[in-house]
Amino acid sequence: MRADLHIHTTASDGRFSPEEIVSLAAEASLNVVAITDHDTVEGLPAAMSSARSFPAMIVIPGIEVSTASAYGEVHVLGYFLEYNNGKLGNVLKQSQVSRRERAEKMVARLRGLGMEIDLQRVLELARGDSVGRPHVAQALLERGYVSSLKEAFVKYIGRSGPAYVKRAKLSPVEAVRLILDARGLPVLAHPAAIANFDEFLTELKSAGLAGMEVFYGFYPPEEIDRLYSISESYGLIATGGSDYHGWEGFALADATRPSLPQRSIKQLFDLAGKSDDLGRLQELVVKRYHS
């Protein structure tokens, strides 16, 4: 059983469509995949529909909610969402409005710096409602103002850049509660750099946090060991994923490192009440392996 619980599509700032991601996941021999686009569930229907062509795979409907707090920028993943939930939809619509307003202000600031970026082009690059800084970076790259997406962030649109603009965000506790309201499981994403970690985790655990991303594609082994120990001490499921966007320069199959332990997959499905689904998938995978 191979799993990747943190993947993005064109519904937010990924390179590949939901359908393409599902196909790439099948090629990578992934059995459990979570689509976790930034502040949107727009890509989930297409991903769920596409997954029907791959019986040896389960696609978990998910999200990655951006939040702001005294502890720094924090992202909260949600798994097994009822993504048609009305309250969730209303909050996400407000988020999309905030994202567009920020994009307009960033484009204006870049124009003030002498870079003629077209807002309409940024929105076209977004290919959906969840417009973000990577789309502004792509527009800069297209016009030749930068030589890479990384340069765009470092020079212009990163948090210390002259064209950076803040946007309205939920607090981490509000994000946890929003995911719970949509009958999802809230999990803290890539938490290594969060300040005052113990105090922060205590607050989120009390709000209903179910897990923490430990087996993260960009963390070295020693960081994974440290985070795993913390997750155990707080009674949180140690999840993981690649945070794959498709722009990284390598394939999804190579991005899914390190592998998520079977115990973590089982704990997540058990808590979500999906043990039977996982059991059927395991039987199918074992049958295919032995055949």
C-alpha positions as CSV (number, residue, x, y, z in Angstrom):
1,M,0.0,0.0,0.0
2,R,1.5,3.3,-1.1
3,A,0.0,6.7,-0.2
4,D,0.5,10.4,-0.9
5,L,-1.7,12.6,1.2
6,H,-0.7,16.0,-0.1
7,I,-1.1,16.8,-3.8
8,H,-2.1,19.9,-5.7
9,T,-3.8,20.3,-9.1
10,T,-4.8,23.2,-11.4
11,A,-7.7,23.9,-9.2
12,S,-5.2,25.9,-7.1
13,D,-1.5,26.3,-8.0
14,G,-0.6,22.8,-9.4
15,R,0.6,22.2,-12.9
16,F,-1.6,19.2,-13.7
17,S,-5.4,18.8,-13.8
18,P,-7.2,16.6,-11.3
19,E,-7.7,14.0,-14.0
20,E,-4.0,14.1,-14.9
21,I,-3.0,13.8,-11.3
22,V,-5.1,10.7,-10.8
23,S,-3.5,9.1,-13.9
24,L,0.0,10.1,-12.7
25,A,-0.8,8.6,-9.3
26,A,-1.8,5.3,-11.0
27,E,1.5,5.3,-12.9
28,A,3.3,5.9,-9.7
29,S,1.6,2.8,-8.2
30,L,-0.1,4.9,-5.5
31,N,-3.1,3.3,-3.8
32,V,-4.2,6.1,-1.6
33,V,-4.1,9.7,-2.8
34,A,-5.4,13.0,-1.2
35,I,-6.2,16.0,-3.4
36,T,-5.5,19.0,-1.2
37,D,-5.7,22.2,-3.2
38,H,-5.3,25.5,-1.5
39,D,-8.6,26.9,-0.2
40,T,-10.7,25.2,-2.8
41,V,-12.6,21.9,-3.4
42,E,-13.2,22.8,-7.1
43,G,-11.0,19.9,-8.4
44,L,-12.5,17.2,-6.2
45,P,-15.5,16.1,-8.4
46,A,-13.2,15.6,-11.4
47,A,-10.6,13.7,-9.4
48,M,-13.2,11.5,-7.7
49,S,-14.8,10.7,-11.0
50,S,-11.5,9.9,-12.7
51,A,-10.5,7.6,-9.9
52,R,-13.3,5.2,-10.9
53,S,-11.1,4.1,-13.7
54,F,-8.5,2.8,-11.2
55,P,-10.0,0.2,-8.9
56,A,-6.7,-0.2,-7.0
57,M,-6.8,3.4,-5.8
58,I,-8.8,5.5,-3.3
59,V,-8.8,9.3,-3.8
60,I,-9.5,11.1,-0.5
61,P,-11.4,14.4,-0.9
62,G,-9.2,17.0,0.8
63,I,-8.2,20.6,1.1
64,E,-5.3,22.7,2.4
65,V,-6.6,25.7,4.3
66,S,-4.3,28.7,4.6
67,T,-4.3,30.5,8.0
68,A,-2.6,33.3,9.8
69,S,-1.6,33.3,13.5
70,A,0.8,34.6,16.0
71,Y,2.8,31.5,15.4
72,G,3.4,32.4,11.8
73,E,1.7,31.2,8.6
74,V,0.1,27.8,9.2
75,H,-1.7,25.5,6.8
76,V,-4.3,22.9,7.9
77,L,-5.1,19.9,5.7
78,G,-8.6,18.4,5.7
79,Y,-9.2,14.7,4.7
80,F,-12.5,12.9,3.9
81,L,-14.4,16.1,3.5
82,E,-18.0,16.4,2.7
83,Y,-17.0,18.9,0.1
84,N,-20.5,20.0,-0.8
85,N,-21.0,21.2,2.7
86,G,-22.7,24.6,2.6
87,K,-20.7,26.3,5.4
88,L,-17.5,25.2,3.8
89,G,-18.5,26.5,0.5
90,N,-19.4,29.9,1.8
91,V,-16.1,30.3,3.6
92,L,-14.2,29.2,0.6
93,K,-16.0,31.7,-1.6
94,Q,-14.9,34.5,0.7
95,S,-11.4,33.1,0.5
96,Q,-11.5,33.3,-3.3
97,V,-12.6,36.9,-3.3
98,S,-9.7,37.7,-0.9
99,R,-7.3,35.9,-3.2
100,R,-8.4,37.9,-6.3
101,E,-8.3,41.2,-4.4
102,R,-4.7,40.3,-3.3
103,A,-3.7,39.4,-6.9
104,E,-5.1,42.8,-8.2
105,K,-3.0,44.7,-5.5
106,M,0.1,42.7,-6.3
107,V,-0.2,43.3,-10.0
108,A,-0.6,47.0,-9.3
109,R,2.5,47.1,-7.1
110,L,4.5,45.2,-9.8
111,R,3.3,47.8,-12.4
112,G,4.5,50.5,-10.1
113,L,7.9,48.8,-10.1
114,G,7.9,48.9,-13.9
115,M,6.8,45.4,-14.6
116,E,3.8,45.4,-17.0
117,I,1.9,42.3,-15.7
118,D,-1.7,41.8,-16.9
119,L,-4.2,40.8,-14.3
120,Q,-6.3,38.9,-16.8
121,R,-3.2,36.7,-17.7
122,V,-2.7,35.9,-14.0
123,L,-6.3,34.8,-13.7
124,E,-6.0,32.7,-16.9
125,L,-2.9,31.0,-15.4
126,A,-4.9,30.2,-12.3
127,R,-7.4,28.2,-14.4
128,G,-9.8,28.3,-11.5
129,D,-11.0,30.4,-8.6
130,S,-8.0,29.9,-6.3
131,V,-5.6,32.5,-7.7
132,G,-2.3,32.6,-5.8
133,R,1.2,34.0,-5.8
134,P,2.6,31.2,-8.0
135,H,0.3,32.4,-10.8
136,V,1.7,35.9,-10.4
137,A,5.2,34.4,-10.5
138,Q,4.3,32.5,-13.7
139,A,3.2,35.8,-15.3
140,L,6.5,37.4,-14.3
141,L,8.4,34.5,-15.8
142,E,6.4,34.7,-19.1
143,R,7.2,38.3,-19.5
144,G,10.9,37.7,-18.8
145,Y,11.2,39.8,-15.7
146,V,12.6,36.8,-13.8
147,S,14.4,33.6,-14.8
148,S,12.6,31.3,-12.4
149,L,9.6,31.1,-10.2
150,K,11.9,31.1,-7.2
151,E,13.4,34.3,-8.3
152,A,10.0,35.9,-8.5
153,F,9.3,35.1,-4.9
154,V,12.8,36.1,-3.6
155,K,12.9,39.4,-5.4
156,Y,9.3,40.5,-5.6
157,I,6.4,38.6,-4.1
158,G,7.8,36.8,-1.1
159,R,6.9,38.1,2.3
160,S,9.8,40.6,2.4
161,G,9.3,41.5,-1.3
162,P,8.2,45.0,-2.5
163,A,5.1,43.6,-4.2
164,Y,3.9,41.3,-1.4
165,V,0.4,41.8,-0.2
166,K,-1.3,40.1,2.8
167,R,-4.8,38.7,2.5
168,A,-7.5,37.9,5.0
169,K,-7.2,34.4,6.4
170,L,-8.8,32.2,9.0
171,S,-7.0,31.4,12.2
172,P,-5.7,27.8,12.6
173,V,-8.4,27.0,15.2
174,E,-11.1,28.3,12.8
175,A,-9.7,26.1,10.0
176,V,-9.7,23.1,12.3
177,R,-13.4,23.8,13.2
178,L,-14.3,24.4,9.6
179,I,-12.9,21.0,8.5
180,L,-14.7,19.3,11.4
181,D,-18.0,21.0,10.5
182,A,-17.5,19.4,7.0
183,R,-17.1,16.0,8.7
184,G,-13.4,16.0,7.8
185,L,-10.2,15.1,9.7
186,P,-8.0,18.2,10.3
187,V,-4.2,17.6,10.0
188,L,-1.5,20.2,10.5
189,A,0.6,20.6,7.4
190,H,4.4,20.9,7.2
191,P,4.8,22.1,10.8
192,A,8.5,22.1,11.3
193,A,9.0,25.9,11.2
194,I,6.0,26.9,13.5
195,A,7.1,28.9,16.5
196,N,6.2,28.0,20.1
197,F,5.2,24.6,18.9
198,D,4.1,23.0,22.2
199,E,1.8,25.8,23.0
200,F,0.4,25.9,19.5
201,L,-0.2,22.1,19.3
202,T,-2.0,22.1,22.7
203,E,-4.3,24.8,21.4
204,L,-5.1,22.9,18.1
205,K,-5.4,19.6,19.8
206,S,-8.1,21.0,22.1
207,A,-9.9,22.4,19.0
208,G,-10.0,18.9,17.5
209,L,-6.8,18.4,15.5
210,A,-6.5,14.8,14.4
211,G,-3.0,14.5,12.9
212,M,0.2,16.1,11.9
213,E,2.2,15.9,8.7
214,V,5.4,14.1,9.7
215,F,6.5,12.1,6.6
216,Y,6.8,15.2,4.4
217,G,8.6,15.1,1.1
218,F,10.9,18.0,1.8
219,Y,12.0,17.0,5.4
220,P,15.3,15.2,6.1
221,P,15.2,12.0,8.2
222,E,16.2,13.7,11.5
223,E,13.4,16.2,11.2
224,I,10.9,13.4,10.5
225,D,12.1,11.5,13.6
226,R,11.7,14.6,15.7
227,L,8.2,15.3,14.4
228,Y,7.1,11.7,14.8
229,S,8.1,11.8,18.4
230,I,6.1,14.9,18.9
231,S,3.0,13.4,17.1
232,E,3.2,10.4,19.4
233,S,3.4,12.5,22.6
234,Y,0.3,14.5,21.5
235,G,-1.7,11.5,20.3
236,L,-1.8,12.7,16.7
237,I,-1.8,10.5,13.6
238,A,1.5,10.9,11.8
239,T,0.5,11.5,8.2
240,G,2.6,12.6,5.2
241,G,2.8,13.5,1.6
242,S,4.9,15.0,-1.1
243,D,3.2,18.5,-1.4
244,Y,3.5,17.9,-5.2
245,H,2.6,20.7,-7.5
246,G,4.1,19.5,-10.7
247,W,6.5,22.4,-11.0
248,E,9.3,20.8,-9.0
249,G,11.1,19.3,-12.0
250,F,10.5,15.6,-11.0
251,A,7.7,13.1,-11.4
252,L,5.1,12.3,-8.8
253,A,6.6,8.8,-8.4
254,D,9.9,10.4,-7.3
255,A,8.2,13.0,-5.1
256,T,6.5,10.5,-2.9
257,R,9.4,10.0,-0.5
258,P,9.5,9.0,2.3
259,S,6.8,6.4,2.2
260,L,3.9,6.8,4.6
261,P,3.8,3.8,7.1
262,Q,0.9,1.4,6.8
263,R,0.1,2.1,10.5
264,S,-0.6,5.8,9.6
265,I,-2.8,4.9,6.7
266,K,-4.9,2.5,8.8
267,Q,-5.2,5.0,11.7
268,L,-6.5,7.7,9.4
269,F,-9.0,5.4,7.7
270,D,-10.2,4.0,11.1
271,L,-10.7,7.5,12.5
272,A,-12.7,8.5,9.4
273,G,-14.9,5.4,9.7
274,K,-13.5,4.1,6.3
275,S,-11.9,0.9,7.5
276,D,-14.1,-1.3,5.2
277,D,-13.0,0.8,2.2
278,L,-9.3,0.3,3.1
279,G,-9.8,-3.4,3.7
280,R,-11.3,-3.9,0.2
281,L,-8.5,-1.9,-1.3
282,Q,-5.9,-4.0,0.6
283,E,-7.4,-7.2,-0.6
284,L,-7.4,-6.0,-4.2
285,V,-3.7,-4.8,-4.0
286,V,-2.6,-8.1,-2.5
287,K,-4.5,-10.1,-5.1
288,R,-2.9,-8.1,-7.9
289,Y,0.5,-8.4,-6.4
290,H,0.3,-12.2,-6.1
291,S,-1.2,-12.6,-9.6
